[in-house]
Amino acid sequence: MAAGRLPPGALTLKQFLRRQQVLQLYRKILRAIREVPAEQDRRYLKDWAREEFNRNKDATEEDAIRMMITQGNMQLQELQRTLKLAKS
């Protein structure tokens, strides 16, 4: 294989790094959901997160992916704020 050529289906560096961002966000959301006291709410939020990520797993447009990551981070922050308020 010549230098600079990727095998078919391989991710570019930019795509690989973006994928890592998405996976990191998903893990952070799941960790935050573990802190939810009510089992039924935890299950609902976990299903919601899984559904959202699965629904968007085939997205390829860079701007759309960046926007979804930004929205996901905002939703994570909101969940964390809500949990912090509930504990106090």
PyMOL Python script that loads the backbone (N, CA, C, O; Angstrom):
from pymol import cmd

cmd.read_pdbstr("""\
ATOM      1  N   MET A   1       0.862  -1.175   0.000  1.00  0.00           N
ATOM      2  CA  MET A   1       0.000   0.000   0.000  1.00  0.00           C
ATOM      3  C   MET A   1       0.902   1.230   0.000  1.00  0.00           C
ATOM      4  O   MET A   1       1.825   1.318   0.809  1.00  0.00           O
ATOM      5  N   ALA A   2       0.648   2.170  -0.889  1.00  0.00           N
ATOM      6  CA  ALA A   2       1.437   3.390  -1.008  1.00  0.00           C
ATOM      7  C   ALA A   2       1.172   4.311   0.177  1.00  0.00           C
ATOM      8  O   ALA A   2       0.084   4.313   0.753  1.00  0.00           O
ATOM      9  N   ALA A   3       2.188   5.092   0.528  1.00  0.00           N
ATOM     10  CA  ALA A   3       2.038   6.036   1.640  1.00  0.00           C
ATOM     11  C   ALA A   3       0.946   7.041   1.315  1.00  0.00           C
ATOM     12  O   ALA A   3       0.856   7.522   0.185  1.00  0.00           O
ATOM     13  N   GLY A   4       0.109   7.361   2.309  1.00  0.00           N
ATOM     14  CA  GLY A   4      -0.959   8.336   2.105  1.00  0.00           C
ATOM     15  C   GLY A   4      -2.253   7.748   1.569  1.00  0.00           C
ATOM     16  O   GLY A   4      -3.252   8.456   1.440  1.00  0.00           O
ATOM     17  N   ARG A   5      -2.242   6.486   1.262  1.00  0.00           N
ATOM     18  CA  ARG A   5      -3.465   5.860   0.743  1.00  0.00           C
ATOM     19  C   ARG A   5      -4.109   5.044   1.845  1.00  0.00           C
ATOM     20  O   ARG A   5      -3.448   4.279   2.547  1.00  0.00           O
ATOM     21  N   LEU A   6      -5.394   5.221   1.978  1.00  0.00           N
ATOM     22  CA  LEU A   6      -6.147   4.498   3.001  1.00  0.00           C
ATOM     23  C   LEU A   6      -6.893   3.338   2.369  1.00  0.00           C
ATOM     24  O   LEU A   6      -7.370   3.445   1.239  1.00  0.00           O
ATOM     25  N   PRO A   7      -6.996   2.242   3.083  1.00  0.00           N
ATOM     26  CA  PRO A   7      -7.828   1.148   2.556  1.00  0.00           C
ATOM     27  C   PRO A   7      -9.283   1.581   2.515  1.00  0.00           C
ATOM     28  O   PRO A   7      -9.687   2.466   3.268  1.00  0.00           O
ATOM     29  N   PRO A   8     -10.066   0.974   1.654  1.00  0.00           N
ATOM     30  CA  PRO A   8     -11.489   1.342   1.575  1.00  0.00           C
ATOM     31  C   PRO A   8     -12.169   1.178   2.931  1.00  0.00           C
ATOM     32  O   PRO A   8     -11.970   0.177   3.618  1.00  0.00           O
ATOM     33  N   GLY A   9     -12.968   2.164   3.304  1.00  0.00           N
ATOM     34  CA  GLY A   9     -13.701   2.101   4.557  1.00  0.00           C
ATOM     35  C   GLY A   9     -12.933   2.625   5.755  1.00  0.00           C
ATOM     36  O   GLY A   9     -13.489   2.721   6.849  1.00  0.00           O
ATOM     37  N   ALA A  10     -11.662   2.967   5.570  1.00  0.00           N
ATOM     38  CA  ALA A  10     -10.864   3.486   6.691  1.00  0.00           C
ATOM     39  C   ALA A  10     -11.254   4.942   6.951  1.00  0.00           C
ATOM     40  O   ALA A  10     -11.623   5.675   6.033  1.00  0.00           O
ATOM     41  N   LEU A  11     -11.163   5.339   8.210  1.00  0.00           N
ATOM     42  CA  LEU A  11     -11.500   6.710   8.588  1.00  0.00           C
ATOM     43  C   LEU A  11     -10.292   7.614   8.382  1.00  0.00           C
ATOM     44  O   LEU A  11      -9.148   7.201   8.576  1.00  0.00           O
ATOM     45  N   THR A  12     -10.562   8.843   7.990  1.00  0.00           N
ATOM     46  CA  THR A  12      -9.490   9.831   7.955  1.00  0.00           C
ATOM     47  C   THR A  12      -9.183  10.221   9.401  1.00  0.00           C
ATOM     48  O   THR A  12      -9.931   9.871  10.313  1.00  0.00           O
ATOM     49  N   LEU A  13      -8.099  10.936   9.606  1.00  0.00           N
ATOM     50  CA  LEU A  13      -7.745  11.363  10.952  1.00  0.00           C
ATOM     51  C   LEU A  13      -8.849  12.238  11.540  1.00  0.00           C
ATOM     52  O   LEU A  13      -9.212  12.087  12.706  1.00  0.00           O
ATOM     53  N   LYS A  14      -9.377  13.146  10.733  1.00  0.00           N
ATOM     54  CA  LYS A  14     -10.442  14.034  11.196  1.00  0.00           C
ATOM     55  C   LYS A  14     -11.680  13.233  11.609  1.00  0.00           C
ATOM     56  O   LYS A  14     -12.287  13.511  12.644  1.00  0.00           O
ATOM     57  N   GLN A  15     -12.048  12.246  10.803  1.00  0.00           N
ATOM     58  CA  GLN A  15     -13.203  11.406  11.117  1.00  0.00           C
ATOM     59  C   GLN A  15     -12.947  10.578  12.373  1.00  0.00           C
ATOM     60  O   GLN A  15     -13.842  10.400  13.198  1.00  0.00           O
ATOM     61  N   PHE A  16     -11.728  10.076  12.514  1.00  0.00           N
ATOM     62  CA  PHE A  16     -11.380   9.285  13.693  1.00  0.00           C
ATOM     63  C   PHE A  16     -11.495  10.130  14.957  1.00  0.00           C
ATOM     64  O   PHE A  16     -12.053   9.680  15.958  1.00  0.00           O
ATOM     65  N   LEU A  17     -10.970  11.355  14.915  1.00  0.00           N
ATOM     66  CA  LEU A  17     -11.024  12.239  16.082  1.00  0.00           C
ATOM     67  C   LEU A  17     -12.461  12.627  16.411  1.00  0.00           C
ATOM     68  O   LEU A  17     -12.829  12.687  17.585  1.00  0.00           O
ATOM     69  N   ARG A  18     -13.273  12.891  15.400  1.00  0.00           N
ATOM     70  CA  ARG A  18     -14.682  13.231  15.619  1.00  0.00           C
ATOM     71  C   ARG A  18     -15.402  12.044  16.241  1.00  0.00           C
ATOM     72  O   ARG A  18     -16.223  12.212  17.142  1.00  0.00           O
ATOM     73  N   ARG A  19     -15.094  10.844  15.759  1.00  0.00           N
ATOM     74  CA  ARG A  19     -15.707   9.628  16.313  1.00  0.00           C
ATOM     75  C   ARG A  19     -15.351   9.492  17.795  1.00  0.00           C
ATOM     76  O   ARG A  19     -16.199   9.129  18.610  1.00  0.00           O
ATOM     77  N   GLN A  20     -14.106   9.782  18.136  1.00  0.00           N
ATOM     78  CA  GLN A  20     -13.692   9.725  19.537  1.00  0.00           C
ATOM     79  C   GLN A  20     -14.464  10.729  20.387  1.00  0.00           C
ATOM     80  O   GLN A  20     -14.824  10.434  21.527  1.00  0.00           O
ATOM     81  N   GLN A  21     -14.717  11.912  19.836  1.00  0.00           N
ATOM     82  CA  GLN A  21     -15.517  12.916  20.550  1.00  0.00           C
ATOM     83  C   GLN A  21     -16.916  12.398  20.826  1.00  0.00           C
ATOM     84  O   GLN A  21     -17.441  12.559  21.928  1.00  0.00           O
ATOM     85  N   VAL A  22     -17.516  11.780  19.826  1.00  0.00           N
ATOM     86  CA  VAL A  22     -18.881  11.259  19.960  1.00  0.00           C
ATOM     87  C   VAL A  22     -18.921  10.151  21.009  1.00  0.00           C
ATOM     88  O   VAL A  22     -19.812  10.134  21.859  1.00  0.00           O
ATOM     89  N   LEU A  23     -17.968   9.233  20.954  1.00  0.00           N
ATOM     90  CA  LEU A  23     -17.942   8.141  21.926  1.00  0.00           C
ATOM     91  C   LEU A  23     -17.705   8.666  23.338  1.00  0.00           C
ATOM     92  O   LEU A  23     -18.297   8.164  24.293  1.00  0.00           O
ATOM     93  N   GLN A  24     -16.848   9.665  23.475  1.00  0.00           N
ATOM     94  CA  GLN A  24     -16.588  10.262  24.781  1.00  0.00           C
ATOM     95  C   GLN A  24     -17.858  10.911  25.336  1.00  0.00           C
ATOM     96  O   GLN A  24     -18.170  10.764  26.517  1.00  0.00           O
ATOM     97  N   LEU A  25     -18.585  11.627  24.478  1.00  0.00           N
ATOM     98  CA  LEU A  25     -19.835  12.249  24.888  1.00  0.00           C
ATOM     99  C   LEU A  25     -20.842  11.190  25.335  1.00  0.00           C
ATOM    100  O   LEU A  25     -21.500  11.350  26.363  1.00  0.00           O
ATOM    101  N   TYR A  26     -20.959  10.115  24.566  1.00  0.00           N
ATOM    102  CA  TYR A  26     -21.893   9.034  24.904  1.00  0.00           C
ATOM    103  C   TYR A  26     -21.563   8.453  26.282  1.00  0.00           C
ATOM    104  O   TYR A  26     -22.458   8.251  27.103  1.00  0.00           O
ATOM    105  N   ARG A  27     -20.280   8.186  26.534  1.00  0.00           N
ATOM    106  CA  ARG A  27     -19.874   7.640  27.829  1.00  0.00           C
ATOM    107  C   ARG A  27     -20.168   8.618  28.965  1.00  0.00           C
ATOM    108  O   ARG A  27     -20.616   8.206  30.035  1.00  0.00           O
ATOM    109  N   LYS A  28     -19.920   9.899  28.742  1.00  0.00           N
ATOM    110  CA  LYS A  28     -20.200  10.908  29.773  1.00  0.00           C
ATOM    111  C   LYS A  28     -21.690  10.957  30.087  1.00  0.00           C
ATOM    112  O   LYS A  28     -22.081  11.068  31.249  1.00  0.00           O
ATOM    113  N   ILE A  29     -22.517  10.875  29.052  1.00  0.00           N
ATOM    114  CA  ILE A  29     -23.968  10.894  29.257  1.00  0.00           C
ATOM    115  C   ILE A  29     -24.400   9.674  30.065  1.00  0.00           C
ATOM    116  O   ILE A  29     -25.193   9.795  30.999  1.00  0.00           O
ATOM    117  N   LEU A  30     -23.881   8.501  29.708  1.00  0.00           N
ATOM    118  CA  LEU A  30     -24.252   7.287  30.440  1.00  0.00           C
ATOM    119  C   LEU A  30     -23.791   7.360  31.899  1.00  0.00           C
ATOM    120  O   LEU A  30     -24.498   6.899  32.795  1.00  0.00           O
ATOM    121  N   ARG A  31     -22.621   7.932  32.138  1.00  0.00           N
ATOM    122  CA  ARG A  31     -22.143   8.083  33.521  1.00  0.00           C
ATOM    123  C   ARG A  31     -23.049   9.022  34.307  1.00  0.00           C
ATOM    124  O   ARG A  31     -23.356   8.766  35.471  1.00  0.00           O
ATOM    125  N   ALA A  32     -23.475  10.111  33.670  1.00  0.00           N
ATOM    126  CA  ALA A  32     -24.371  11.056  34.345  1.00  0.00           C
ATOM    127  C   ALA A  32     -25.713  10.401  34.641  1.00  0.00           C
ATOM    128  O   ALA A  32     -26.300  10.634  35.697  1.00  0.00           O
ATOM    129  N   ILE A  33     -26.195   9.590  33.722  1.00  0.00           N
ATOM    130  CA  ILE A  33     -27.485   8.919  33.909  1.00  0.00           C
ATOM    131  C   ILE A  33     -27.434   7.972  35.097  1.00  0.00           C
ATOM    132  O   ILE A  33     -28.447   7.780  35.770  1.00  0.00           O
ATOM    133  N   ARG A  34     -26.283   7.379  35.370  1.00  0.00           N
ATOM    134  CA  ARG A  34     -26.147   6.486  36.525  1.00  0.00           C
ATOM    135  C   ARG A  34     -26.445   7.193  37.837  1.00  0.00           C
ATOM    136  O   ARG A  34     -26.793   6.547  38.826  1.00  0.00           O
ATOM    137  N   GLU A  35     -26.312   8.511  37.853  1.00  0.00           N
ATOM    138  CA  GLU A  35     -26.537   9.294  39.069  1.00  0.00           C
ATOM    139  C   GLU A  35     -28.021   9.602  39.311  1.00  0.00           C
ATOM    140  O   GLU A  35     -28.388  10.074  40.388  1.00  0.00           O
ATOM    141  N   VAL A  36     -28.868   9.338  38.319  1.00  0.00           N
ATOM    142  CA  VAL A  36     -30.305   9.597  38.464  1.00  0.00           C
ATOM    143  C   VAL A  36     -30.860   8.635  39.503  1.00  0.00           C
ATOM    144  O   VAL A  36     -30.674   7.424  39.378  1.00  0.00           O
ATOM    145  N   PRO A  37     -31.537   9.147  40.524  1.00  0.00           N
ATOM    146  CA  PRO A  37     -31.975   8.278  41.630  1.00  0.00           C
ATOM    147  C   PRO A  37     -33.075   7.276  41.271  1.00  0.00           C
ATOM    148  O   PRO A  37     -33.055   6.147  41.760  1.00  0.00           O
ATOM    149  N   ALA A  38     -34.023   7.662  40.436  1.00  0.00           N
ATOM    150  CA  ALA A  38     -35.170   6.784  40.146  1.00  0.00           C
ATOM    151  C   ALA A  38     -34.839   5.813  39.006  1.00  0.00           C
ATOM    152  O   ALA A  38     -34.413   6.224  37.927  1.00  0.00           O
ATOM    153  N   GLU A  39     -35.039   4.538  39.266  1.00  0.00           N
ATOM    154  CA  GLU A  39     -34.738   3.488  38.287  1.00  0.00           C
ATOM    155  C   GLU A  39     -35.486   3.698  36.970  1.00  0.00           C
ATOM    156  O   GLU A  39     -34.909   3.561  35.892  1.00  0.00           O
ATOM    157  N   GLN A  40     -36.775   4.031  37.066  1.00  0.00           N
ATOM    158  CA  GLN A  40     -37.582   4.226  35.857  1.00  0.00           C
ATOM    159  C   GLN A  40     -37.042   5.393  35.033  1.00  0.00           C
ATOM    160  O   GLN A  40     -36.990   5.304  33.806  1.00  0.00           O
ATOM    161  N   ASP A  41     -36.639   6.483  35.683  1.00  0.00           N
ATOM    162  CA  ASP A  41     -36.067   7.627  34.975  1.00  0.00           C
ATOM    163  C   ASP A  41     -34.721   7.270  34.342  1.00  0.00           C
ATOM    164  O   ASP A  41     -34.420   7.678  33.220  1.00  0.00           O
ATOM    165  N   ARG A  42     -33.918   6.501  35.081  1.00  0.00           N
ATOM    166  CA  ARG A  42     -32.618   6.062  34.547  1.00  0.00           C
ATOM    167  C   ARG A  42     -32.808   5.249  33.279  1.00  0.00           C
ATOM    168  O   ARG A  42     -32.113   5.453  32.283  1.00  0.00           O
ATOM    169  N   ARG A  43     -33.766   4.318  33.330  1.00  0.00           N
ATOM    170  CA  ARG A  43     -34.030   3.464  32.168  1.00  0.00           C
ATOM    171  C   ARG A  43     -34.501   4.299  30.981  1.00  0.00           C
ATOM    172  O   ARG A  43     -34.054   4.094  29.852  1.00  0.00           O
ATOM    173  N   TYR A  44     -35.409   5.242  31.245  1.00  0.00           N
ATOM    174  CA  TYR A  44     -35.920   6.111  30.182  1.00  0.00           C
ATOM    175  C   TYR A  44     -34.783   6.917  29.545  1.00  0.00           C
ATOM    176  O   TYR A  44     -34.677   6.987  28.320  1.00  0.00           O
ATOM    177  N   LEU A  45     -33.937   7.522  30.379  1.00  0.00           N
ATOM    178  CA  LEU A  45     -32.842   8.353  29.858  1.00  0.00           C
ATOM    179  C   LEU A  45     -31.813   7.521  29.098  1.00  0.00           C
ATOM    180  O   LEU A  45     -31.278   7.959  28.078  1.00  0.00           O
ATOM    181  N   LYS A  46     -31.545   6.338  29.594  1.00  0.00           N
ATOM    182  CA  LYS A  46     -30.586   5.458  28.914  1.00  0.00           C
ATOM    183  C   LYS A  46     -31.125   5.054  27.544  1.00  0.00           C
ATOM    184  O   LYS A  46     -30.393   5.077  26.554  1.00  0.00           O
ATOM    185  N   ASP A  47     -32.400   4.684  27.487  1.00  0.00           N
ATOM    186  CA  ASP A  47     -33.027   4.336  26.207  1.00  0.00           C
ATOM    187  C   ASP A  47     -33.029   5.527  25.258  1.00  0.00           C
ATOM    188  O   ASP A  47     -32.773   5.381  24.062  1.00  0.00           O
ATOM    189  N   TRP A  48     -33.320   6.708  25.801  1.00  0.00           N
ATOM    190  CA  TRP A  48     -33.335   7.923  24.990  1.00  0.00           C
ATOM    191  C   TRP A  48     -31.951   8.179  24.391  1.00  0.00           C
ATOM    192  O   TRP A  48     -31.832   8.447  23.195  1.00  0.00           O
ATOM    193  N   ALA A  49     -30.907   8.099  25.216  1.00  0.00           N
ATOM    194  CA  ALA A  49     -29.542   8.350  24.741  1.00  0.00           C
ATOM    195  C   ALA A  49     -29.161   7.333  23.668  1.00  0.00           C
ATOM    196  O   ALA A  49     -28.626   7.696  22.620  1.00  0.00           O
ATOM    197  N   ARG A  50     -29.437   6.068  23.933  1.00  0.00           N
ATOM    198  CA  ARG A  50     -29.102   5.019  22.966  1.00  0.00           C
ATOM    199  C   ARG A  50     -29.825   5.256  21.641  1.00  0.00           C
ATOM    200  O   ARG A  50     -29.230   5.135  20.571  1.00  0.00           O
ATOM    201  N   GLU A  51     -31.105   5.594  21.722  1.00  0.00           N
ATOM    202  CA  GLU A  51     -31.897   5.841  20.509  1.00  0.00           C
ATOM    203  C   GLU A  51     -31.359   7.031  19.713  1.00  0.00           C
ATOM    204  O   GLU A  51     -31.250   6.967  18.488  1.00  0.00           O
ATOM    205  N   GLU A  52     -31.024   8.115  20.416  1.00  0.00           N
ATOM    206  CA  GLU A  52     -30.505   9.310  19.741  1.00  0.00           C
ATOM    207  C   GLU A  52     -29.188   9.020  19.025  1.00  0.00           C
ATOM    208  O   GLU A  52     -29.001   9.415  17.875  1.00  0.00           O
ATOM    209  N   PHE A  53     -28.285   8.333  19.706  1.00  0.00           N
ATOM    210  CA  PHE A  53     -26.992   8.037  19.091  1.00  0.00           C
ATOM    211  C   PHE A  53     -27.154   7.056  17.939  1.00  0.00           C
ATOM    212  O   PHE A  53     -26.500   7.210  16.907  1.00  0.00           O
ATOM    213  N   ASN A  54     -28.009   6.051  18.091  1.00  0.00           N
ATOM    214  CA  ASN A  54     -28.242   5.096  17.006  1.00  0.00           C
ATOM    215  C   ASN A  54     -28.900   5.766  15.805  1.00  0.00           C
ATOM    216  O   ASN A  54     -28.579   5.455  14.658  1.00  0.00           O
ATOM    217  N   ARG A  55     -29.821   6.688  16.076  1.00  0.00           N
ATOM    218  CA  ARG A  55     -30.518   7.370  14.988  1.00  0.00           C
ATOM    219  C   ARG A  55     -29.560   8.194  14.143  1.00  0.00           C
ATOM    220  O   ARG A  55     -29.775   8.364  12.943  1.00  0.00           O
ATOM    221  N   ASN A  56     -28.508   8.704  14.761  1.00  0.00           N
ATOM    222  CA  ASN A  56     -27.581   9.589  14.055  1.00  0.00           C
ATOM    223  C   ASN A  56     -26.242   8.934  13.730  1.00  0.00           C
ATOM    224  O   ASN A  56     -25.301   9.624  13.338  1.00  0.00           O
ATOM    225  N   LYS A  57     -26.143   7.617  13.886  1.00  0.00           N
ATOM    226  CA  LYS A  57     -24.859   6.952  13.698  1.00  0.00           C
ATOM    227  C   LYS A  57     -24.345   7.005  12.262  1.00  0.00           C
ATOM    228  O   LYS A  57     -23.140   6.886  12.038  1.00  0.00           O
ATOM    229  N   ASP A  58     -25.223   7.178  11.300  1.00  0.00           N
ATOM    230  CA  ASP A  58     -24.797   7.196   9.903  1.00  0.00           C
ATOM    231  C   ASP A  58     -24.585   8.613   9.363  1.00  0.00           C
ATOM    232  O   ASP A  58     -24.368   8.792   8.165  1.00  0.00           O
ATOM    233  N   ALA A  59     -24.646   9.608  10.230  1.00  0.00           N
ATOM    234  CA  ALA A  59     -24.429  10.994   9.788  1.00  0.00           C
ATOM    235  C   ALA A  59     -22.991  11.148   9.304  1.00  0.00           C
ATOM    236  O   ALA A  59     -22.058  10.643   9.930  1.00  0.00           O
ATOM    237  N   THR A  60     -22.823  11.844   8.195  1.00  0.00           N
ATOM    238  CA  THR A  60     -21.486  12.024   7.632  1.00  0.00           C
ATOM    239  C   THR A  60     -21.126  13.492   7.419  1.00  0.00           C
ATOM    240  O   THR A  60     -19.950  13.825   7.269  1.00  0.00           O
ATOM    241  N   GLU A  61     -22.115  14.360   7.405  1.00  0.00           N
ATOM    242  CA  GLU A  61     -21.840  15.773   7.159  1.00  0.00           C
ATOM    243  C   GLU A  61     -21.168  16.390   8.387  1.00  0.00           C
ATOM    244  O   GLU A  61     -21.716  16.358   9.489  1.00  0.00           O
ATOM    245  N   GLU A  62     -19.991  16.945   8.184  1.00  0.00           N
ATOM    246  CA  GLU A  62     -19.171  17.455   9.275  1.00  0.00           C
ATOM    247  C   GLU A  62     -19.885  18.514  10.115  1.00  0.00           C
ATOM    248  O   GLU A  62     -19.836  18.463  11.344  1.00  0.00           O
ATOM    249  N   ASP A  63     -20.543  19.464   9.469  1.00  0.00           N
ATOM    250  CA  ASP A  63     -21.247  20.519  10.210  1.00  0.00           C
ATOM    251  C   ASP A  63     -22.380  19.953  11.057  1.00  0.00           C
ATOM    252  O   ASP A  63     -22.581  20.383  12.194  1.00  0.00           O
ATOM    253  N   ALA A  64     -23.112  19.003  10.516  1.00  0.00           N
ATOM    254  CA  ALA A  64     -24.215  18.390  11.248  1.00  0.00           C
ATOM    255  C   ALA A  64     -23.684  17.628  12.463  1.00  0.00           C
ATOM    256  O   ALA A  64     -24.279  17.680  13.539  1.00  0.00           O
ATOM    257  N   ILE A  65     -22.582  16.932  12.294  1.00  0.00           N
ATOM    258  CA  ILE A  65     -22.005  16.166  13.403  1.00  0.00           C
ATOM    259  C   ILE A  65     -21.530  17.109  14.500  1.00  0.00           C
ATOM    260  O   ILE A  65     -21.770  16.861  15.682  1.00  0.00           O
ATOM    261  N   ARG A  66     -20.859  18.188  14.112  1.00  0.00           N
ATOM    262  CA  ARG A  66     -20.407  19.169  15.108  1.00  0.00           C
ATOM    263  C   ARG A  66     -21.587  19.761  15.866  1.00  0.00           C
ATOM    264  O   ARG A  66     -21.521  19.937  17.082  1.00  0.00           O
ATOM    265  N   MET A  67     -22.670  20.068  15.150  1.00  0.00           N
ATOM    266  CA  MET A  67     -23.862  20.619  15.784  1.00  0.00           C
ATOM    267  C   MET A  67     -24.464  19.613  16.769  1.00  0.00           C
ATOM    268  O   MET A  67     -24.865  19.990  17.870  1.00  0.00           O
ATOM    269  N   MET A  68     -24.528  18.344  16.382  1.00  0.00           N
ATOM    270  CA  MET A  68     -25.083  17.319  17.268  1.00  0.00           C
ATOM    271  C   MET A  68     -24.216  17.143  18.513  1.00  0.00           C
ATOM    272  O   MET A  68     -24.743  16.931  19.605  1.00  0.00           O
ATOM    273  N   ILE A  69     -22.900  17.226  18.362  1.00  0.00           N
ATOM    274  CA  ILE A  69     -22.007  17.123  19.523  1.00  0.00           C
ATOM    275  C   ILE A  69     -22.249  18.298  20.456  1.00  0.00           C
ATOM    276  O   ILE A  69     -22.306  18.121  21.673  1.00  0.00           O
ATOM    277  N   THR A  70     -22.391  19.487  19.903  1.00  0.00           N
ATOM    278  CA  THR A  70     -22.651  20.680  20.711  1.00  0.00           C
ATOM    279  C   THR A  70     -23.972  20.535  21.462  1.00  0.00           C
ATOM    280  O   THR A  70     -24.041  20.812  22.659  1.00  0.00           O
ATOM    281  N   GLN A  71     -25.014  20.104  20.764  1.00  0.00           N
ATOM    282  CA  GLN A  71     -26.312  19.896  21.417  1.00  0.00           C
ATOM    283  C   GLN A  71     -26.225  18.829  22.504  1.00  0.00           C
ATOM    284  O   GLN A  71     -26.809  18.981  23.577  1.00  0.00           O
ATOM    285  N   GLY A  72     -25.500  17.756  22.226  1.00  0.00           N
ATOM    286  CA  GLY A  72     -25.343  16.692  23.210  1.00  0.00           C
ATOM    287  C   GLY A  72     -24.623  17.187  24.457  1.00  0.00           C
ATOM    288  O   GLY A  72     -24.992  16.827  25.575  1.00  0.00           O
ATOM    289  N   ASN A  73     -23.596  18.011  24.266  1.00  0.00           N
ATOM    290  CA  ASN A  73     -22.880  18.575  25.418  1.00  0.00           C
ATOM    291  C   ASN A  73     -23.779  19.503  26.230  1.00  0.00           C
ATOM    292  O   ASN A  73     -23.706  19.518  27.459  1.00  0.00           O
ATOM    293  N   MET A  74     -24.619  20.270  25.556  1.00  0.00           N
ATOM    294  CA  MET A  74     -25.543  21.151  26.271  1.00  0.00           C
ATOM    295  C   MET A  74     -26.560  20.323  27.066  1.00  0.00           C
ATOM    296  O   MET A  74     -26.885  20.666  28.203  1.00  0.00           O
ATOM    297  N   GLN A  75     -27.055  19.249  26.477  1.00  0.00           N
ATOM    298  CA  GLN A  75     -28.007  18.388  27.183  1.00  0.00           C
ATOM    299  C   GLN A  75     -27.337  17.693  28.363  1.00  0.00           C
ATOM    300  O   GLN A  75     -27.959  17.514  29.410  1.00  0.00           O
ATOM    301  N   LEU A  76     -26.081  17.303  28.202  1.00  0.00           N
ATOM    302  CA  LEU A  76     -25.335  16.699  29.302  1.00  0.00           C
ATOM    303  C   LEU A  76     -25.172  17.700  30.445  1.00  0.00           C
ATOM    304  O   LEU A  76     -25.372  17.354  31.609  1.00  0.00           O
ATOM    305  N   GLN A  77     -24.814  18.928  30.117  1.00  0.00           N
ATOM    306  CA  GLN A  77     -24.658  19.954  31.152  1.00  0.00           C
ATOM    307  C   GLN A  77     -25.978  20.209  31.882  1.00  0.00           C
ATOM    308  O   GLN A  77     -25.997  20.384  33.100  1.00  0.00           O
ATOM    309  N   GLU A  78     -27.066  20.228  31.137  1.00  0.00           N
ATOM    310  CA  GLU A  78     -28.386  20.429  31.748  1.00  0.00           C
ATOM    311  C   GLU A  78     -28.718  19.278  32.699  1.00  0.00           C
ATOM    312  O   GLU A  78     -29.220  19.503  33.800  1.00  0.00           O
ATOM    313  N   LEU A  79     -28.438  18.051  32.272  1.00  0.00           N
ATOM    314  CA  LEU A  79     -28.676  16.886  33.131  1.00  0.00           C
ATOM    315  C   LEU A  79     -27.821  16.981  34.393  1.00  0.00           C
ATOM    316  O   LEU A  79     -28.305  16.714  35.493  1.00  0.00           O
ATOM    317  N   GLN A  80     -26.559  17.359  34.240  1.00  0.00           N
ATOM    318  CA  GLN A  80     -25.676  17.475  35.396  1.00  0.00           C
ATOM    319  C   GLN A  80     -26.144  18.565  36.355  1.00  0.00           C
ATOM    320  O   GLN A  80     -26.092  18.387  37.572  1.00  0.00           O
ATOM    321  N   ARG A  81     -26.602  19.696  35.811  1.00  0.00           N
ATOM    322  CA  ARG A  81     -27.127  20.776  36.659  1.00  0.00           C
ATOM    323  C   ARG A  81     -28.371  20.307  37.417  1.00  0.00           C
ATOM    324  O   ARG A  81     -28.521  20.577  38.609  1.00  0.00           O
ATOM    325  N   THR A  82     -29.245  19.614  36.723  1.00  0.00           N
ATOM    326  CA  THR A  82     -30.475  19.121  37.348  1.00  0.00           C
ATOM    327  C   THR A  82     -30.157  18.145  38.473  1.00  0.00           C
ATOM    328  O   THR A  82     -30.766  18.201  39.541  1.00  0.00           O
ATOM    329  N   LEU A  83     -29.202  17.250  38.232  1.00  0.00           N
ATOM    330  CA  LEU A  83     -28.814  16.285  39.263  1.00  0.00           C
ATOM    331  C   LEU A  83     -28.185  16.990  40.462  1.00  0.00           C
ATOM    332  O   LEU A  83     -28.424  16.612  41.609  1.00  0.00           O
ATOM    333  N   LYS A  84     -27.393  18.001  40.192  1.00  0.00           N
ATOM    334  CA  LYS A  84     -26.763  18.744  41.290  1.00  0.00           C
ATOM    335  C   LYS A  84     -27.821  19.446  42.129  1.00  0.00           C
ATOM    336  O   LYS A  84     -27.732  19.461  43.356  1.00  0.00           O
ATOM    337  N   LEU A  85     -28.831  20.033  41.468  1.00  0.00           N
ATOM    338  CA  LEU A  85     -29.916  20.698  42.196  1.00  0.00           C
ATOM    339  C   LEU A  85     -30.728  19.694  43.020  1.00  0.00           C
ATOM    340  O   LEU A  85     -31.141  19.991  44.141  1.00  0.00           O
ATOM    341  N   ALA A  86     -30.948  18.522  42.461  1.00  0.00           N
ATOM    342  CA  ALA A  86     -31.738  17.498  43.143  1.00  0.00           C
ATOM    343  C   ALA A  86     -31.023  17.008  44.409  1.00  0.00           C
ATOM    344  O   ALA A  86     -31.676  16.627  45.381  1.00  0.00           O
ATOM    345  N   LYS A  87     -29.701  17.016  44.400  1.00  0.00           N
ATOM    346  CA  LYS A  87     -28.937  16.547  45.543  1.00  0.00           C
ATOM    347  C   LYS A  87     -28.887  17.584  46.651  1.00  0.00           C
ATOM    348  O   LYS A  87     -28.697  17.237  47.817  1.00  0.00           O
ATOM    349  N   SER A  88     -29.057  18.870  46.296  1.00  0.00           N
ATOM    350  CA  SER A  88     -28.938  19.913  47.324  1.00  0.00           C
ATOM    351  C   SER A  88     -30.263  20.239  47.979  1.00  0.00           C
ATOM    352  O   SER A  88     -30.321  21.096  48.861  1.00  0.00           O
TER     353      SER A  88
END
""", "prot")
cmd.dss("prot")
cmd.show_as("cartoon", "prot")
cmd.util.cbc("prot")
cmd.orient("prot")
